[in-house]
Amino acid sequence: MLRLRCLYFLLILVTAASAASAQQQIEIDAQANTTPFPHFWEEMFGSGRANLALRSSYRSDLRAVKKVTDFQYVRFHGILDDENGVYNLDDHCQPVYNFAYVDQIYDGLLKNGVRPFVEISFMPKKLAFNPDALHPFWYKQNVSPPKSLELWDDLIKHFAQNLVDRYGIDEVSKWYFEVWNEPNIDFWGGIPRQKSYFELYAHTARDLKSVSPRLRVGGPATAAASWVPAFLNFASTNHVPVDFISTHAYADDTPENLFGTDENIPMDQRVCMAIAKVHKQIQTSDMPHLPLFLTEWNVQGEDQSRDTTFVGPAVANTVRQCDGMVDMMSFWTFSDVFEEGGPIPTPFVGMFGLRAEGGINKPSYYGYALLHQLGDRRLANAADDIIVTKTASGALAVAVWNLVDPGEQGAAKDITLVFRHIPANAAVTLQTVDSEHGNVLPKYAAMGSPKVPTMAQVAQLNRETALPPPTQTHLSDDALHLHLTPNALVLVKVQP
């Protein structure tokens, strides 16, 4: 009996060892049918508030992220905030408009090849029904409804006309205008919230269209993928213009907020499940062909994970799931030039951006740089840790990752890619972001973790983390063997 028990436990150990050393094998057919694969995850980024765009640090980060993603739009809060000086009253209490800072903000974006995705917010205090309705963010924006919708109409028409006069309708018609930000929570003080927001939206949309029917307007810009059916029904019933639907979802939003359920849904599935929900709501509405823009999203952020190599695989996994259901996803944010909680005291505090305070490239910056190189045609693949694409030149561009969620114990993973209809010894290039490549945190620690790095130290960190040229190799008998440490992201390119 004892001998049988020993053999039984020996069998368990052998089986466990065999499983631990087993490789995952993924087959890729280079001649498989392809589908369009627009780069919806990098067309737009978010950033803090409008006035930050006047800073050289903001524009430096914008240029750096533009270089590796070629993003086309940026969205931020507060273009109407008092710090931009848009709205005032003369001695007779008549409106006085000043768009000098607005023009400088948008001039700076356009000069750097990025268009604004205009979030129309927040309320100038002298137009506010309640001048004291201040949000708790550090910059204390006013979230009140206007004291007069007629005065609001006049402001929006002057605002839009100024843009058309300055930039031309051919340019501004390529922009998007989104009415407010997250009116279903404390960013909007109207009572009742939904009804008062829908009224504001209707006025704003008609104001914009009165300046030019070519201006594109949408909403409801809600938190947690909310209000969309009600918004679509309101717009349809009242013949209110809508050119797109926008909403928000974060991986660490709760299932209760996103779906009205208490079921256990993994964080790395929540964003795309929310997109699928809204996508279906649009399809079953009276306006089934409206584009869907997720104008804020990010991966889960516990344990300061947004500063780590976790972001690249998490973004890749989100792209894999969301493909075909959304037109643009705006990662919040491209930069840690960001002040919702006040000035950032030190570079790595788990903030949202791809670049840390001072212009330091995070692993997410390099992860986005790898994903940017994916092709514009996708080949279907059932594996949940790969995206297979074809580039315009006919090469295969493949993203492979080993996703390990924050707080979980992960292990390295061995993956063998087996290629069909590719020369058996085809040329291959590899680029990797992992614990040793593109990872600034150990470099920062080795530097002594300075609270405020000097410009020389920032330059050193970016130099030391810059990705080297791609590694060149060849397939071996149609196969490529990869060893991926936890939260590694690898870009594989195979020449035909």
C-alpha positions as CSV (number, residue, x, y, z in Angstrom):
1,M,0.0,0.0,0.0
2,L,2.8,2.4,0.9
3,R,4.5,1.6,-2.4
4,L,1.3,2.4,-4.3
5,R,1.1,5.7,-2.5
6,C,4.7,6.6,-3.4
7,L,4.0,5.7,-7.0
8,Y,0.8,7.8,-7.0
9,F,2.7,10.9,-5.6
10,L,5.6,10.3,-8.0
11,L,3.0,10.3,-10.9
12,I,1.6,13.6,-9.6
13,L,5.1,15.2,-9.5
14,V,6.0,13.9,-12.9
15,T,2.7,15.2,-14.3
16,A,3.2,18.6,-12.6
17,A,6.7,18.9,-13.9
18,S,5.6,18.0,-17.4
19,A,2.8,20.6,-17.3
20,A,5.3,23.3,-16.0
21,S,7.6,22.7,-18.9
22,A,4.9,22.2,-21.6
23,Q,4.9,24.9,-24.2
24,Q,1.9,26.7,-25.6
25,Q,1.7,26.3,-29.4
26,I,-0.1,28.7,-31.6
27,E,-0.5,28.1,-35.3
28,I,-0.6,31.1,-37.7
29,D,-1.7,30.7,-41.3
30,A,-0.2,33.5,-43.4
31,Q,-2.8,32.9,-46.1
32,A,-5.8,33.0,-43.9
33,N,-8.6,35.5,-44.7
34,T,-8.1,39.0,-43.2
35,T,-10.4,41.6,-41.9
36,P,-9.8,45.4,-41.6
37,F,-7.9,46.3,-38.5
38,P,-8.0,50.1,-38.0
39,H,-5.9,51.3,-35.1
40,F,-8.8,52.3,-33.0
41,W,-6.9,52.2,-29.7
42,E,-4.4,54.9,-30.7
43,E,-6.4,57.3,-32.8
44,M,-7.2,59.4,-29.7
45,F,-5.8,60.1,-26.2
46,G,-7.1,62.0,-23.2
47,S,-5.4,64.6,-21.1
48,G,-6.2,66.5,-18.0
49,R,-7.7,70.0,-18.8
50,A,-7.4,72.5,-21.5
51,N,-5.2,75.0,-19.9
52,L,-2.4,72.5,-19.5
53,A,-2.0,72.4,-23.2
54,L,-0.4,75.9,-23.0
55,R,2.6,74.4,-21.1
56,S,5.8,73.4,-22.8
57,S,5.9,70.1,-20.8
58,Y,2.5,69.1,-22.1
59,R,3.4,69.9,-25.7
60,S,6.7,68.0,-25.3
61,D,4.8,64.9,-24.1
62,L,2.3,65.3,-26.9
63,R,5.1,65.3,-29.5
64,A,6.8,62.3,-27.9
65,V,3.6,60.2,-27.9
66,K,2.6,61.4,-31.4
67,K,6.0,60.1,-32.6
68,V,5.3,56.5,-31.4
69,T,1.5,56.3,-32.0
70,D,0.7,59.0,-34.7
71,F,-2.5,59.7,-32.7
72,Q,-4.9,62.1,-34.4
73,Y,-7.1,63.5,-31.6
74,V,-6.8,64.7,-28.1
75,R,-9.6,65.3,-25.6
76,F,-9.5,67.3,-22.4
77,H,-11.8,69.0,-19.9
78,G,-12.5,72.6,-19.3
79,I,-12.2,74.6,-22.5
80,L,-14.7,77.0,-21.0
81,D,-13.2,77.2,-17.6
82,D,-12.6,80.6,-16.1
83,E,-8.8,80.2,-16.3
84,N,-9.1,80.3,-20.1
85,G,-10.9,83.7,-19.9
86,V,-13.7,82.8,-22.3
87,Y,-16.7,84.5,-20.6
88,N,-17.1,87.8,-18.8
89,L,-19.6,90.5,-18.3
90,D,-19.3,94.2,-19.1
91,D,-20.6,97.1,-17.0
92,H,-24.1,96.5,-18.3
93,C,-24.0,92.8,-17.5
94,Q,-23.8,91.8,-21.1
95,P,-21.6,88.9,-22.2
96,V,-18.0,89.6,-23.4
97,Y,-16.2,86.7,-25.1
98,N,-12.5,86.3,-25.3
99,F,-11.1,83.3,-27.2
100,A,-7.4,84.2,-27.1
101,Y,-6.4,81.3,-24.9
102,V,-8.8,78.9,-26.7
103,D,-7.0,79.8,-30.0
104,Q,-3.6,79.4,-28.4
105,I,-4.6,75.9,-27.1
106,Y,-5.9,74.7,-30.4
107,D,-3.1,76.4,-32.4
108,G,-0.6,74.3,-30.4
109,L,-2.4,71.1,-31.0
110,L,-2.7,71.6,-34.8
111,K,0.9,72.8,-35.1
112,N,1.9,69.4,-33.7
113,G,-0.4,67.4,-36.0
114,V,-3.2,66.6,-33.5
115,R,-6.8,67.7,-33.8
116,P,-9.0,68.5,-30.8
117,F,-11.8,66.3,-29.7
118,V,-13.7,69.1,-28.1
119,E,-15.3,68.4,-24.8
120,I,-17.6,71.3,-24.2
121,S,-17.2,72.0,-20.5
122,F,-17.3,73.4,-17.7
123,M,-19.5,76.3,-16.8
124,P,-18.0,79.8,-16.6
125,K,-18.9,81.1,-13.1
126,K,-20.6,84.3,-14.4
127,L,-22.9,82.1,-16.5
128,A,-23.5,79.5,-13.8
129,F,-26.9,79.1,-12.0
130,N,-24.8,78.3,-8.9
131,P,-21.4,80.0,-9.0
132,D,-20.4,78.0,-5.9
133,A,-21.0,74.5,-7.5
134,L,-17.3,73.6,-7.6
135,H,-16.1,70.1,-8.2
136,P,-13.5,68.8,-5.7
137,F,-10.8,68.5,-8.3
138,W,-7.8,70.7,-7.5
139,Y,-8.6,73.2,-10.2
140,K,-12.2,73.6,-8.9
141,Q,-14.2,73.6,-12.1
142,N,-17.8,74.8,-11.9
143,V,-20.3,72.0,-12.7
144,S,-23.5,74.1,-12.5
145,P,-26.1,74.3,-15.3
146,P,-26.3,77.8,-16.9
147,K,-28.5,80.4,-15.3
148,S,-30.0,81.0,-18.8
149,L,-30.0,78.6,-21.7
150,E,-30.4,81.6,-24.0
151,L,-27.0,82.9,-22.7
152,W,-25.6,79.4,-23.1
153,D,-26.8,79.3,-26.7
154,D,-25.1,82.6,-27.4
155,L,-21.8,81.4,-25.9
156,I,-21.8,78.2,-27.9
157,K,-22.6,79.9,-31.1
158,H,-19.8,82.5,-30.6
159,F,-17.4,79.7,-29.6
160,A,-18.1,77.6,-32.7
161,Q,-18.1,80.6,-35.0
162,N,-14.7,81.7,-33.7
163,L,-13.3,78.2,-34.5
164,V,-14.8,78.2,-38.1
165,D,-13.6,81.8,-38.7
166,R,-10.1,81.0,-37.5
167,Y,-9.5,77.5,-38.9
168,G,-12.0,77.2,-41.7
169,I,-15.0,74.8,-41.9
170,D,-13.0,72.3,-43.9
171,E,-10.7,71.8,-40.9
172,V,-13.2,72.2,-38.1
173,S,-15.6,69.7,-39.7
174,K,-12.9,67.1,-39.1
175,W,-13.2,67.7,-35.3
176,Y,-15.7,66.3,-32.9
177,F,-17.7,68.2,-30.3
178,E,-18.8,66.3,-27.2
179,V,-21.3,67.9,-24.8
180,W,-20.0,67.9,-21.2
181,N,-18.2,65.2,-19.2
182,E,-19.8,62.4,-17.2
183,P,-23.1,64.2,-16.5
184,N,-24.4,61.1,-14.7
185,I,-22.1,61.7,-11.7
186,D,-20.8,64.7,-9.8
187,F,-19.4,66.5,-12.9
188,W,-23.0,67.9,-13.6
189,G,-25.1,69.7,-11.1
190,G,-28.4,69.8,-13.0
191,I,-31.6,68.6,-11.3
192,P,-32.8,66.1,-12.3
193,R,-29.5,65.0,-13.7
194,Q,-30.5,63.2,-16.8
195,K,-33.4,65.4,-17.9
196,S,-31.4,68.6,-17.4
197,Y,-28.4,67.2,-19.2
198,F,-30.5,66.1,-22.2
199,E,-31.9,69.7,-22.3
200,L,-28.3,71.1,-22.3
201,Y,-27.3,68.6,-25.0
202,A,-30.2,69.5,-27.3
203,H,-29.5,73.2,-27.0
204,T,-25.7,72.7,-27.6
205,A,-26.2,70.4,-30.6
206,R,-28.6,72.7,-32.3
207,D,-26.3,75.7,-31.5
208,L,-23.4,74.0,-33.2
209,K,-25.4,72.9,-36.2
210,S,-26.7,76.5,-36.6
211,V,-23.1,77.6,-37.2
212,S,-22.6,74.8,-39.7
213,P,-24.4,71.5,-40.2
214,R,-21.0,70.0,-40.9
215,L,-19.9,70.3,-37.3
216,R,-20.1,66.8,-35.6
217,V,-21.7,66.6,-32.2
218,G,-22.4,63.7,-29.8
219,G,-22.7,62.5,-26.2
220,P,-23.7,61.6,-23.6
221,A,-20.1,61.3,-22.4
222,T,-21.2,59.3,-19.3
223,A,-19.2,57.4,-16.8
224,A,-19.6,53.7,-16.6
225,A,-21.3,53.2,-20.0
226,S,-24.5,54.7,-18.7
227,W,-27.6,56.5,-20.1
228,V,-27.0,55.5,-23.8
229,P,-30.5,54.0,-24.5
230,A,-32.3,56.9,-22.9
231,F,-30.1,59.4,-24.7
232,L,-30.7,57.7,-28.1
233,N,-34.4,57.6,-27.4
234,F,-34.5,61.3,-26.4
235,A,-32.6,62.4,-29.5
236,S,-34.7,60.3,-31.8
237,T,-38.0,61.4,-30.2
238,N,-37.1,65.1,-30.2
239,H,-35.2,65.2,-33.5
240,V,-32.0,66.3,-31.8
241,P,-28.8,66.0,-33.9
242,V,-26.4,63.2,-32.9
243,D,-23.3,62.3,-35.0
244,F,-21.7,59.8,-32.5
245,I,-22.1,58.1,-29.2
246,S,-19.5,58.6,-26.5
247,T,-19.2,57.1,-23.1
248,H,-16.5,55.9,-20.6
249,A,-15.4,52.6,-19.0
250,Y,-12.4,51.7,-16.9
251,A,-11.1,48.2,-16.0
252,D,-11.6,49.0,-12.3
253,D,-15.1,50.3,-12.6
254,T,-17.4,47.9,-10.7
255,P,-19.7,45.4,-12.4
256,E,-22.5,47.1,-10.5
257,N,-21.8,50.4,-12.1
258,L,-21.1,49.0,-15.6
259,F,-23.7,46.3,-15.8
260,G,-26.0,46.5,-12.8
261,T,-24.8,43.2,-11.5
262,D,-22.7,41.9,-8.6
263,E,-21.3,39.0,-10.5
264,N,-17.5,38.5,-10.5
265,I,-16.2,39.8,-13.8
266,P,-12.4,39.9,-14.2
267,M,-11.1,43.5,-14.6
268,D,-9.4,42.7,-17.8
269,Q,-12.7,41.9,-19.4
270,R,-14.9,44.7,-18.1
271,V,-13.9,47.5,-20.6
272,C,-14.8,45.4,-23.7
273,M,-17.9,44.0,-22.1
274,A,-19.0,47.5,-21.5
275,I,-18.3,48.4,-25.2
276,A,-20.2,45.3,-26.3
277,K,-23.2,46.4,-24.2
278,V,-23.2,49.9,-25.7
279,H,-22.5,48.7,-29.2
280,K,-25.6,46.5,-29.0
281,Q,-27.6,49.4,-27.6
282,I,-26.8,51.5,-30.6
283,Q,-27.5,48.7,-33.0
284,T,-31.0,48.2,-31.6
285,S,-31.8,51.9,-31.5
286,D,-33.4,54.2,-34.1
287,M,-29.9,55.3,-35.0
288,P,-28.1,51.9,-35.5
289,H,-25.1,53.2,-37.5
290,L,-23.8,55.8,-35.2
291,P,-20.0,55.6,-34.4
292,L,-19.1,54.6,-30.9
293,F,-16.2,56.4,-29.1
294,L,-15.0,55.3,-25.7
295,T,-13.6,58.7,-24.8
296,E,-12.1,57.6,-21.5
297,W,-10.6,54.2,-20.5
298,N,-7.6,52.7,-18.8
299,V,-6.4,49.4,-17.4
300,Q,-6.7,48.6,-13.7
301,G,-4.6,50.8,-11.5
302,E,-4.0,49.1,-8.2
303,D,-0.5,48.7,-6.8
304,Q,0.6,51.6,-9.1
305,S,0.3,49.2,-12.0
306,R,0.0,52.0,-14.5
307,D,3.7,52.7,-14.1
308,T,4.7,49.1,-14.8
309,T,5.1,46.7,-17.7
310,F,1.6,45.4,-17.0
311,V,0.1,48.1,-19.2
312,G,1.4,46.9,-22.5
313,P,-0.1,43.4,-22.3
314,A,-3.3,44.8,-20.7
315,V,-3.8,47.2,-23.6
316,A,-3.0,44.5,-26.2
317,N,-5.5,42.2,-24.5
318,T,-8.1,44.9,-24.6
319,V,-7.5,45.6,-28.3
320,R,-7.9,41.9,-29.0
321,Q,-11.3,41.8,-27.3
322,C,-12.7,45.1,-28.5
323,D,-11.8,44.9,-32.2
324,G,-14.9,45.4,-34.4
325,M,-17.1,47.0,-31.7
326,V,-15.8,50.5,-31.3
327,D,-14.5,53.2,-33.6
328,M,-12.1,55.0,-31.2
329,M,-10.8,54.4,-27.7
330,S,-9.2,57.3,-25.9
331,F,-6.7,56.1,-23.4
332,W,-6.8,58.3,-20.3
333,T,-4.1,59.9,-20.5
334,F,-1.1,60.4,-22.8
335,S,0.8,62.4,-20.2
336,D,1.2,62.8,-16.4
337,V,1.1,66.6,-16.9
338,F,-2.1,66.3,-14.9
339,E,-3.5,68.1,-11.9
340,E,-6.9,66.7,-10.8
341,G,-5.4,66.0,-7.4
342,G,-2.9,68.9,-7.5
343,P,0.7,69.1,-8.8
344,I,2.3,65.6,-8.9
345,P,5.0,65.5,-6.3
346,T,7.2,62.8,-7.7
347,P,7.3,60.9,-11.0
348,F,5.9,57.5,-10.2
349,V,2.7,57.6,-8.2
350,G,0.6,55.3,-10.4
351,M,-0.9,58.1,-12.6
352,F,-2.6,57.4,-15.9
353,G,-0.2,58.6,-18.6
354,L,2.4,57.1,-20.9
355,R,5.0,59.6,-19.7
356,A,5.7,60.3,-16.1
357,E,6.2,63.8,-14.6
358,G,9.2,65.4,-16.1
359,G,8.8,63.7,-19.5
360,I,10.0,60.2,-18.4
361,N,8.9,57.3,-20.7
362,K,7.0,54.6,-18.8
363,P,6.8,51.0,-20.0
364,S,3.4,51.9,-21.4
365,Y,5.0,54.3,-23.8
366,Y,7.1,51.6,-25.3
367,G,4.2,49.1,-25.2
368,Y,2.2,51.5,-27.4
369,A,5.2,51.9,-29.7
370,L,5.2,48.2,-30.3
371,L,1.4,47.9,-30.9
372,H,1.6,50.8,-33.3
373,Q,3.6,48.6,-35.6
374,L,0.8,46.1,-36.1
375,G,-0.7,45.9,-39.6
376,D,-4.0,47.2,-40.8
377,R,-5.4,43.7,-41.7
378,R,-6.1,41.1,-38.9
379,L,-5.9,37.3,-39.2
380,A,-8.3,35.5,-37.0
381,N,-6.7,33.5,-34.2
382,A,-8.4,31.7,-31.3
383,A,-5.5,32.2,-28.8
384,D,-6.2,34.8,-26.1
385,D,-2.7,36.1,-25.9
386,I,-1.9,37.1,-29.5
387,I,-2.9,39.5,-32.3
388,V,-1.9,38.5,-35.8
389,T,-1.9,41.1,-38.5
390,K,-0.6,41.7,-42.0
391,T,1.1,45.0,-43.0
392,A,0.7,46.8,-46.3
393,S,4.0,45.3,-47.5
394,G,2.6,41.7,-46.9
395,A,4.7,41.1,-43.8
396,L,3.2,39.5,-40.7
397,A,3.2,41.7,-37.6
398,V,2.3,39.7,-34.5
399,A,1.8,40.9,-30.9
400,V,2.3,38.2,-28.2
401,W,2.1,38.7,-24.5
402,N,2.1,37.1,-21.0
403,L,-0.5,39.0,-19.0
404,V,-0.4,38.8,-15.2
405,D,-2.8,41.0,-13.3
406,P,-1.6,43.2,-10.4
407,G,-1.4,41.3,-7.1
408,E,-1.3,37.9,-8.8
409,Q,1.6,35.5,-8.9
410,G,2.7,34.9,-12.5
411,A,5.2,32.6,-14.1
412,A,7.2,32.8,-17.3
413,K,5.5,31.3,-20.4
414,D,7.0,29.5,-23.3
415,I,5.2,29.9,-26.6
416,T,5.9,28.3,-29.9
417,L,4.5,30.1,-33.0
418,V,4.1,27.7,-35.9
419,F,3.7,29.5,-39.3
420,R,1.9,28.0,-42.3
421,H,2.5,29.2,-45.9
422,I,5.7,31.0,-44.9
423,P,9.2,29.9,-46.0
424,A,10.6,27.6,-43.4
425,N,13.6,29.9,-42.6
426,A,11.9,33.2,-43.2
427,A,13.5,36.3,-41.7
428,V,12.1,37.4,-38.3
429,T,12.6,40.5,-36.1
430,L,11.7,40.8,-32.4
431,Q,11.2,43.7,-30.1
432,T,10.2,43.3,-26.4
433,V,9.0,45.3,-23.5
434,D,9.4,43.4,-20.3
435,S,11.2,43.7,-16.9
436,E,14.5,44.3,-18.6
437,H,13.5,46.2,-21.8
438,G,11.7,49.6,-21.7
439,N,11.2,49.3,-17.9
440,V,12.1,52.6,-16.2
441,L,11.4,51.6,-12.6
442,P,14.6,49.7,-11.8
443,K,16.6,52.4,-13.5
444,Y,14.9,55.0,-11.4
445,A,15.5,53.0,-8.3
446,A,19.2,52.5,-9.2
447,M,19.4,56.3,-9.5
448,G,18.3,56.7,-5.9
449,S,14.6,57.5,-6.8
450,P,15.1,61.3,-6.8
451,K,11.9,63.0,-5.9
452,V,12.4,65.6,-8.6
453,P,14.8,64.3,-11.2
454,T,16.9,66.8,-13.0
455,M,16.7,67.3,-16.8
456,A,20.0,65.3,-17.1
457,Q,18.5,62.5,-15.0
458,V,15.4,62.4,-17.1
459,A,17.5,62.3,-20.3
460,Q,19.5,59.4,-18.8
461,L,16.4,57.4,-17.8
462,N,15.0,57.8,-21.3
463,R,18.3,56.9,-22.9
464,E,18.7,53.8,-20.7
465,T,15.2,52.5,-21.4
466,A,15.0,53.3,-25.1
467,L,14.3,50.1,-27.0
468,P,17.2,48.8,-29.0
469,P,16.9,48.0,-32.7
470,P,14.9,44.9,-33.4
471,T,16.6,41.5,-32.9
472,Q,17.1,39.7,-36.2
473,T,16.6,35.9,-36.5
474,H,15.0,33.3,-38.7
475,L,12.2,30.7,-38.3
476,S,13.5,27.2,-37.6
477,D,11.4,24.7,-39.5
478,D,8.4,27.0,-39.7
479,A,8.5,27.8,-36.0
480,L,9.6,30.5,-33.6
481,H,10.2,29.8,-29.9
482,L,9.5,32.6,-27.4
483,H,10.2,32.8,-23.7
484,L,7.9,35.5,-22.1
485,T,8.5,36.6,-18.5
486,P,5.4,37.9,-16.6
487,N,3.9,41.0,-18.4
488,A,6.2,40.7,-21.3
489,L,4.9,42.1,-24.7
490,V,6.7,41.0,-27.8
491,L,6.3,42.2,-31.4
492,V,7.2,39.6,-34.0
493,K,7.6,40.6,-37.6
494,V,8.0,37.9,-40.3
495,Q,8.9,38.8,-43.8
496,P,7.1,36.9,-46.6
